[in-house]
Amino acid sequence: ILSLMCLVGVSGNIYTLVVMCHSMRSAASMYIYIVNLAMADLLYLLTIPFVVCTHFLKGWYFGDVGCRTLISMDFLTMHASIFTLTVMSTERYFAVLKPLDTVKRSKSYRKAIAILVWTASLILTLPMVIDIELRTENSKSMCQTTLSPLSYKIYITSLFCTSIVAPGVIIGYLYICLARAYWISQTENFKQTQKLPNHKVLYLIFTIVLLFWACFLPFWIWQLLGQFKPEMALSKKARRNINYLTTCLTYSNSCINPFLYTLLTKNYKEYLRKRQRTWTSGNYFNRRNRFQRNSGSTDELVITSTFGTLLSLVYVVGVSGNVYTLVVMCHSIRFVTSMYISIINLALADLLYLSTIPFVVCTYFLKDWYFGDVGCRILLSLDLLTMHASIFTLTVMCMERYLAVTKPLDNVKRSKSYRKAMAWGVWILSLLLTMPMIIMVNQTSRKAPDGSVKRMCAPTWAPQAYKIYLTVLFCTSIMAPGLIIGYLYTRLARTYLESQKSSALNKGIKRSPKQKVLIMIFTIVLVFWACFLPFWIWQLLPLYHEPLALAPHIRTCINYLVACLTYSNSCINPFLYTLLTKNYR
């Protein structure tokens, strides 16, 4: 549930930030507050992966600095979010009842209010930053406060008042006044007034107030009960379930806010309708630009939504798997497996590669590039960098596995320094192969048929040079690693078969790989080729073959499918290369 909230909430808030920052500056007078709210919600939601990791591992693995940063981040963003909602409610109140006063307020005034919100939130959070530390009890690390029980009780009560009572009373009072103004406007004396809210506002008021209390009140009641009634007769399982439930409720508020405070507004809905009228399709590396645009259709909208959801799911599973892999490798089996450096390297590469998914999904939906020239160079080159680092790391791991089976004594002699040098070599080689993309790509613009300006990332070199570069990348990321891995595992399979033949004479020898290794070999090779080969074939086809006569929605579907396949490899790797090993289990 928390992972799903993270996916929906992060996507919604990123989409809100993109829309507010690039499309509605002149259309929405409160865009600063909405951006502030989205930023607070986004930061709050980004703590979910660490919370999930802690729940699964039953301990804290992020150090003393992690304690102070992440736990205080919860209270900081919670207060900033609630204070921003209070300010937005106040603005809405004055916009309805005192519209002339609202018009006089400048952007500088709203920016000052936004800064004040964060300053007040930080001041309230400082005691948590200062008076919390990492402690170890019974071989388990956990974050605990250094305040005395009485001081901590007073502090928690103060936070309850500043984050629930005061904002709740203010918001409730403002919306009661708005409701009263609405009902007064329905009388005969006010039939001609057009400045007051229509009948839908009353429903929105109740929704805001009820959601506010429903999401945060249970969490704080549970926290206060723990301080004032610690002797409650509840089992550990019941306490754990209540903790999870109240935590999910607080995160759900940040997940729902983008829809409640932006999607329900008139300007935002008009913007979405405009986007639907200009809907186009996207590509990764086709016809010299990252995002190829064709005529839009309802079919393409359905395809984009489907694959956008699929990519988001791949992102959640892949990031969770790789973060979990990093935590386990760094803290639990450091002295058990000799290949932990390679596994950490692989997880880092996969994690960085998966981190580009939110930007790809945003571009798929918005059908425009909003991340500037620097974003073009970083994100496009990051794809290639991490793709090569991941594949090269897999190749190194296969070589290590091959040598461990065929030459175990030589493999034991290799030190951690040797493996670290290999890891650095992998990243340096990947960076060298990516440098042309960093240098020779930039953001370009062109006019769409509807008159709007569309931005895209495109290489600046000649078609022939670009063709050669893509061919080289295909060889370095598919052909060479694929041949090496295939050769190594073929040799391993041969070693296994030979060991089976001689097993009758040498029953005590255990050096050859056991029976499951052969299945593992075929799985690795097949997944490797299945995930990356279709993508590169699709990229090279337009360079070496006449354009295919495909319908726009078919082309769009293929673009998304091959992109999903490449990302799925980074999603599968944590399970394929670590969860199947004996030490990890």
N, C-alpha and C positions, 0 to 999 in steps of 0.2 A: 504493500500500500504506500509506504513512504517513497519507494523508488518511482512508483507511478505519479505521485504528487510532485516529485522532483522533476520528472519529465514534463508533465503538463504545466507546472508552475514556471519552470525555467523557460520553456518554449513561449508561454504566454507573455511573460515579462520581457524577454528579449524582443519579441515581436512588438510589444508596446513601446519599448525604447526606440526601436528602429522607426516605427511610424511617427512617434512624437518628435523625434529629433530631425527627421528628414522630410516630413510631409505635411505637418499640421502646425507649424510654428505660427503662422498667421491666422489659422482657423480656430485654434483653441487658446483662449486667454489663460487657462490654468495648466498649460502643458508642463510648466516647471514643476508643479506639484505632482502631476502624474508621473513625470520622469523620476522625481524624488521617491515616490511611492514604489515604482517599479524597481528602482535600484535597491531600496531597503528590502523589498520582498525577495529580490534576486539573491542578495547576500545572505539572507536568512535561509533560503532554500538550498544554497550551496553548502550549508553545514550538514545536510541530510546524509551524504555519503559517509561522513565521519561518524555520525550517530549510528547508522546501519552497521558499519564495521565494528563499532564498540559493542553493539548488541550481539553480533554474531561471535566475536572473539572473547566476549565476557571479560574485557580488560581494556586499559587505555594504552595505546602504543604510539602516541604522537608527542610525547615529551612534556616537560613543564611549560615550555612556551606554547605548545598546542593547547594545554589546559587553559592558560590565561587568554589566549587568542580566541579559540573556538567558543568557549563557554560565555565569555564576555560578548562575543559577536552575537550570540543568541539574544542577549538582553539589549544590546545596542540597536540591532536591526528591528527587534520587536518594538522598542520605544519609538524609534524613528518612523516605523510604519504606522503605529497608532497615532503619534503626534501629527503625522502628515494627513491621516484621515480626518483628524480633528480640525486641522487648518482648512482642508478641502471643504468640510461641512460648514465651517464658518464662512468661507468664501461663497459657498452656494447660498447660504442664508442671506448674506448681504447682497448678492447678485439678484435675489428675488425681491427682497423687501427694500433695499436701498441701492438700486442699480446705478444711480449717478455717482455715489461714493465709490462703487467698485470700479467704474470706468477710469476714475482718477488715479487708481493704483498702477504704478509702472512695473515693468519687468524687473527693474533693480530692487523694488520693494519686495517682490515675490522671491527673488534670489536671496535677499537678506533673511527672509522668513525661513527659507529652506536651509540656509546655513545655521540659523538659530535652532532649528529642529535637531540637526545633527549634533550641535554643540551641547544642547540640553541633554540629549540622549547619552552622549559621551560622559558628561559629568555624573549622571546617574549610574553609569556602568563602571566608573573608575574603582569603586571599592571592590568589585568583582575581579578586576584586573590585578589589583594589588594584593588582595587577601585570599588568593587561591593558589594552591600548589599541588604538585604531584607527589603522592605517597604510595608506598608499597606495603601491602598487608597480605600475608599468606601467599607470597609469590605472585600477587596480582596488583597491578598498578591502577590507581584511580585518582581522580581529581577531588580534592577536599578543601573546604575553607579553613582558614586559620583563625577566623573570628570565634569568639566565645558563643555558646548557645544562645544567650540572651541577645547579644549584638546581632547575630545572624537572624534571629527571629524578628528583631526590629527592622533590619535591612530588608528582609523579604516582605514584611508588612508594608514598608514604604514603597517598594517596587509595585506591590499590588495596588496601592493607592494611585501611584503615578501612571501605571499602565492600564488599569481597569476602571477604578472608581472615578477619578477625575475626568479622563476622556469620555467614559461612558455617560456620566452625568451631563457633560457639555454637549455631546452629540445628541443625547436624548432630548435635552432642553431645546436645542436648535431645531430639531426635526419636529418636535411638538409645536413649536412656534410656526414652522412652515405648514404643518397640517392645519393648525388653527387659521392661518391666513388663507389656506386653500378653501376651507369650509366657509369662511366669511365671503370669499369671492363668489360662492355659489348663490348668495342671497340676491334679491332684486336690485339692491343699491350698487352692487359691484358687477353686474352682468357684463358691462362694457370693458372691464379691465382685462387687458391682454398680457400684462407683464407677469402675472402670477402663474405658477406652475399648473399644467393640465392635470387631468385626473390620474395619469400614470405615475406622477411624482409621489402620490400618497403610498402606492404599493412599493415603490422604490425605497421610500423612507423606512417603512416597516422591515423591508428586506435587509437594509443596511444595519439597522439597530439590532434586529434579532440575530443576524449573522455575527455581528461584532461580539455580542454577549455569548452566543452559542459556542464560538470557537475558543475564546480566551477564558471565560469564567470557569469552566470545569477544571482547566489546568491549574488556575490559581487557587481554587478551592482545595484541590488535592494537595498543592504545595503548603497551604496554610494549615490544613488538617495534620500534615506531617510535623508541623512546628508546634501546634497547640494541642493536638491529640495523638502523640506518638505511640500511645499504648493501644491503638486500635487492634482488635483481634481479627487480623486478616492473614491468610496464608501467603507465602512467598509468591506463589503462582498468581493469586488474585492481585497482589500489589504490582507485580510485573505487568499484568494485563492492563491494569488501570493506568500505569505509567505510559504504556504504548498508546493507549486510546487517547489520553489527554494530549500527548505529544503530537499525534496525528491531527487532532483537532486544531492545534495552534498552527501547524504547517498548512492545513487546508485553507486557512484564511488568506495566506500569501498566495496560495494556488488559485483561489477564486477571484481575488482582487482585480486582476487584469480584465476579466470578463465583466465584473460588476461595475467597475468605475470607468471603463473605457468602451467596451463593446456595446454597452447600453446607451452611450451618448450619441447624439445625432451626428456630430461631425465625424466620429469614428466610423459609424455605419455608412455614411456617404463615401468615406474614403475606401472602405471595403468594396462597395458597389462599383466604384470607379476602377478598382484593381481587377474586379471580375470582368469588366468590359474590355480590359486591356491584357487579359491573361495570355501568357505565352509559355513556351516550353524551354527546357534547359539541357545543357550538356557539359561534360567535364573538359575534354581536350579535343574538340572536334572543329574542323574548319578554322583553325588558327585562333579560336577563342574558347574560353572556358564555358560560356553559356550561349548556346545557339538558340535563336529565337524563331519560332514559327507562328503561324496563325493559331489563335486560341480556340477552344471548344469546351463544351461541357465534359466530353470524354477526357480531355487533358486535365481538367480540374479534378475529376475523380481519380485519375491515375496519379497525379501529383499528391493528392491527399493520402492515397493508399501507401505510396512509397515513402512519403514523408513520415507517416506513422511507423512504417517498418524500419526506416533508418533510426528513428527515435528509440524504438525498442532495442535495436542493435546497440545503440549508444548506451542505454541504461545497463543492459546485460554485460556489454564489453567493458565499460568503465568499472562496474562493480567487480567483475571477475579479475581485471588487471590490478585494481587497487587492493583487492583481497590477496592476490598473488604477491604484490610488493610487501604488504604487511607481514605475511607468513614468511616470506623469504628473508626479510630483513631482521625479523625478531625471533623466529622459532627454529629454523633449520640451518642456521649459519654454519654450524660445524658438522652437519650430517651429510650434505651433498656437496660434491666438488664443483658442480655446474651452476651453483646459485647465481654467480655473476652473470652468466649467459641468460639465465631465466629472468633476472632483474632487468637486464638490457632489453630483452624481448618485450617484457611487460611495459617498460618505459616507452619503447618505440610504438607499441600498439596503443598505449594510452594517449600519446601525443597525436597519433593518426586519428583515433576516435574523437579527439577534442575538436577536430575540424567539422564534425557532423552538424553541430548547431548552426554554423555559418552557412554550410551547404544547404541545410533545410530552409533557413531564412531566405536564401537567394532563390531557391526553388519556388517558394510561396510568393515572395515579393516580385520576382522576375526582374530584378534590378540589383546592381552591385552597390552597396551602401558603406563599404569598408575602406574606400579610398585607394590611392596608388600603393601606399605602404601595405595595406591589407592584401592587395593583389600579390605583391612580392612575397609576403610572409606566408599567407595561407596556401597559395598554390605551390610554393617551394616546400612548405612543411609537409604537404601531401607526399611529394616525391622523396623528400629526406627521410621521413618515417617509414615510407613504403620500402625503400632500399635498406634502411637500418634493420627493419623487421626481417626482411628476406635474407640479408647477409647474416643476421644473428641466427636464424634458423639453419643456415648453411653451416655456420661454425658449430652449432649444437649437434648437427648431424655428424660432422667430422669428429667431434669429441666422443660421440656415442660409438662411432665406428672404431676409433682408436682404443676406446675403453674395452671393446670386445676383442679386437684382433691383436692389440699390443698393450695389454693392461699395465705392464711394468713401466713402459715409456710414459703412459698417461699419468701414472701416479707421480712421476718426477716433475710434472708441470706445476708450477707454483701459482698462487693467487695473483701475484704480480704479472705473470705471463698472461693470465686470463684477462686481467684489467687492461693490459696493453692491447690485447686482441679486441676488447670492447671499444677502446679509444680508436683503434684502427678502423673498425666498422663504421663509427660515426664520422670520422674524417673522410673516408672514402665516399660515404653517402653524401656528405656535404660538397665534396668536389664535383660529383656527378650532378648535383642540384644547382651549383653556382650559375650556369648559363640561364636557368629559369629565373633566378633572383635578379640577374642583370638585364635580361632581354624581355621582360614582361612589364607591362604597365596598364593603367586604366585608360580606356578610350570611351568616347561618347558618340552616339548617333541619334538621329531623330526617328521616332516611331511613326507609323502611319497616322496615329491620332494626334500627332504634334508634340507629344511628350518626349523628353530626352531620356534615352536608355544608356546606362553605363555598363561596361563589361571589361573583363581582363583579357588581353590579347598579346601574343608575342610580337616583337617589333622586327624580327629578322625575315629574310626572304623565305618563300615557300619551300624551296629546295633545302635550305639550311635547316628549317624546322622539321622537314621530313627526315633528314639524316639524324637530327637530335632525337626525335621520337624513336627511330629505329635503334639507335644506340641504347636508349633507356629500356626498350623492350629486351634487348640482348642482355643488359646488365641486371635487369630485375626479373626476367623470366627464363630466358634461354640458358645462360650460364649457371645460375643457381639451380635451375631445374635439372640440368644435365648432371651437375655435381651431386645433388641429392639423390637423383635416380641411380647414378653409378654406385654411390656409397651404400645405398640400401639394397641394391642388387648384390653387391659383394657380401653384405650382411646376410642376405637370404641364402646365398651360396654357402656361407660359413655354417649357417643353421642346418642346411640340408646335409652337409658333410658331417656335422656333429651327430646327426641322427643316424647316419650310416655306421659310424664308428661307436655308437652308444653301447652296443652289445659287448664290445671289447674293453671299453673305457667307461664303465658305469659311474665311476666316482668323479669324473671330470665335470665341472659345472661352469666352465668359462664361456661356453657358447651361449648365445641368447636363448632364453626359454621359448616355449612354443608360441606364446602370445606376441612375441616380438615381430614375427612375420606378418601377423594381422596389423600390428601397429605400423609397420613399414608401409604397407599398402595404403593404410588410412592417411598417413602423413603426405605421401606422394600425391594421392588422389585429391585430397583437400587443397594442397598447394596449387596444383594445376587447375582444379575446378573453380577456384576463387579468382585467380588472376588472369588466366588465359583468355576467357571470353571478353574481359575488359580491354585487353590489349589488341585482340583481333578486331574488336569494334573500333578502336582508335586508328588502327593501321589501314583498315579497309578503304576509307575515303582518300588516303594518300597513295594507294597503289591500285585502286580500282575505280571505275566510273561510278558516279553517285547512284545509289540504289533507289529504285522507284518505290518508296515506302510512304504510307500515309503519315501525316504529322503525329497523330496519337500513337502509331506503332513505333515511330522513331523515338518519341518521348519515353514510351514504355521500355524500350531496349536500353536507352540511356540510363534510366533509373535502376533497371535490373542489374546491369553490369556494375554500376556504382555500389549497389547493395551487396553484391557478391564480394567485392574487394574489401569492404568494411567488415563483412561477416567473418573473414579470415582472422582479423584482429579480435573479433568477438569470440571465436572458437579456440584460439590459441591457448588461453589460460586453462581450458579444460583438457585440450589435447596434449599439451606439453608439460603440464604440472599435475593436474588432478589425477592423471592416469599413472603417475609414478608412485612407487611404494613409500618413499620418504614423506611425500606430501600428504598422502592418506594417513 
